[in-house]
Amino acid sequence: MPFAIGFLTVEGWEKAISPDYDVFVAPIKETRMRPTGYEQRDYYTVLSQPVDDEIDYVRVWTGSETFLAGEPLDKERAVQKGAEVAWDLIIEWLKEKGHTWHEAVVGIPKDIEPFTGTAGFLTYNRRNKTWFRNANDSGISDPFYEA
């Protein structure tokens, strides 16, 4: 049975992985029903590297959307678009770091609850519901930051 190690940050994950193995990265959408009848969709980008019986991974939250009767409350779908921007920025970062990557997800056993981390080089703008890359990769982590 594989041993999964979830990292707090993409940067911490990147320090732990081996440059000799490829990286797998995938945009993930998780849907759950709220007791109120609303549907909650959470968007993540999952980065992982399996080596032997170990899977090093980080799952980065990139947005949450609310639906009622199958229709998004945000008709412009700004959150989904923001999650797509985060995906592009993470892929850009992987390329800059020289990692060989594939769009795929590595399955983690069902009895393991995936851990959610962050990417210090990204900042979320709540007003515009999108992400941007910090110019110096300093990792502004304030989710209320207004650019």
C-alpha positions in Angstrom: 0.0 0.0 0.0 1.5 3.4 -1.0 2.4 5.9 1.7 1.1 9.4 0.9 2.8 12.5 2.3 0.9 15.7 2.0 2.8 18.9 2.1 1.8 22.3 3.5 3.2 24.3 0.5 4.1 23.7 -3.1 7.5 25.1 -2.2 8.0 22.5 0.5 6.8 19.8 -1.8 9.2 20.9 -4.5 12.2 20.7 -2.1 11.2 17.1 -1.1 10.7 15.6 -4.5 13.3 14.0 -6.7 14.5 15.7 -9.9 15.0 12.1 -11.4 11.2 11.4 -11.5 8.4 13.1 -13.4 5.7 15.2 -11.7 1.9 14.6 -12.2 -0.4 17.6 -12.0 -4.1 17.9 -12.4 -7.0 20.3 -11.9 -9.6 18.7 -9.6 -13.2 19.6 -9.0 -14.9 18.3 -5.8 -18.7 18.7 -5.5 -20.7 18.3 -2.3 -24.2 19.1 -1.4 -24.9 21.5 1.5 -27.8 20.8 3.9 -29.4 24.0 2.6 -29.8 22.4 -0.9 -26.9 24.4 -2.4 -24.2 22.6 -4.2 -20.6 23.6 -3.3 -17.8 23.1 -5.9 -14.3 23.4 -4.7 -11.4 23.6 -7.3 -7.9 22.4 -6.6 -4.7 21.8 -8.4 -3.0 18.6 -7.3 0.8 18.1 -7.8 2.2 14.7 -7.0 5.3 12.5 -7.5 5.1 8.8 -6.8 8.4 7.0 -6.2 8.3 3.4 -5.2 5.7 3.1 -2.4 5.6 6.8 -1.5 3.5 9.6 -3.0 4.5 13.1 -2.2 1.7 15.5 -3.0 0.3 19.0 -2.4 -3.3 19.9 -3.1 -3.8 23.7 -3.6 -7.2 25.2 -3.2 -7.9 27.5 -6.2 -11.6 28.5 -5.6 -15.1 27.6 -4.4 -18.3 28.1 -6.3 -22.0 27.8 -5.1 -24.8 26.4 -7.3 -28.5 26.3 -6.8 -30.5 23.8 -9.0 -27.5 23.3 -11.1 -27.0 27.0 -11.9 -24.0 29.0 -10.6 -24.9 31.9 -8.3 -22.0 33.8 -10.0 -23.3 33.9 -13.6 -19.9 35.1 -14.9 -18.1 32.0 -13.5 -15.3 34.2 -12.2 -14.2 31.6 -9.6 -13.9 28.9 -12.2 -11.9 31.3 -14.5 -9.7 32.2 -11.5 -9.0 28.5 -10.9 -7.9 28.2 -14.5 -5.6 31.2 -14.1 -4.1 29.5 -11.0 -3.5 26.3 -13.0 -1.7 28.2 -15.7 0.5 30.0 -13.1 1.4 26.7 -11.4 2.3 25.1 -14.7 4.5 28.1 -15.5 6.2 27.8 -12.2 6.8 24.0 -12.7 8.4 24.8 -16.1 10.6 27.5 -14.6 11.8 25.0 -12.0 12.7 22.5 -14.8 10.3 19.7 -13.9 9.0 17.3 -16.4 5.3 17.1 -15.8 2.2 15.3 -17.1 -1.4 16.2 -16.7 -2.6 13.3 -14.6 -3.5 12.6 -11.1 -2.1 9.8 -8.9 -4.8 8.1 -6.9 -4.5 8.1 -3.1 -6.2 5.3 -1.1 -9.8 6.1 -0.2 -9.1 5.9 3.6 -6.7 8.8 3.4 -8.3 12.3 3.6 -6.3 14.6 1.2 -4.5 17.4 2.9 -4.8 20.9 1.4 -1.8 23.2 1.2 -0.9 26.5 -0.4 1.4 28.0 -3.1 3.4 30.8 -1.6 4.2 32.3 -5.0 0.4 32.8 -5.7 -1.9 35.4 -4.2 -5.7 35.4 -4.4 -7.6 38.6 -5.2 -11.0 38.3 -3.6 -12.5 41.2 -5.3 -11.6 39.9 -8.8 -11.9 36.3 -7.8 -8.6 35.5 -9.5 -5.0 34.6 -8.8 -1.7 36.4 -9.6 1.9 35.4 -9.2 3.9 37.5 -6.8 6.6 39.4 -8.6 9.3 38.2 -6.2 7.7 34.9 -5.2 7.6 36.3 -1.7 4.4 34.4 -0.9 1.9 37.0 0.3 -0.6 34.7 2.0 -3.3 37.2 3.0 -6.5 36.0 1.2 -8.0 39.5 1.5 -5.1 41.2 -0.3 -6.4 43.6 -2.9 -4.2 44.1 -5.9 
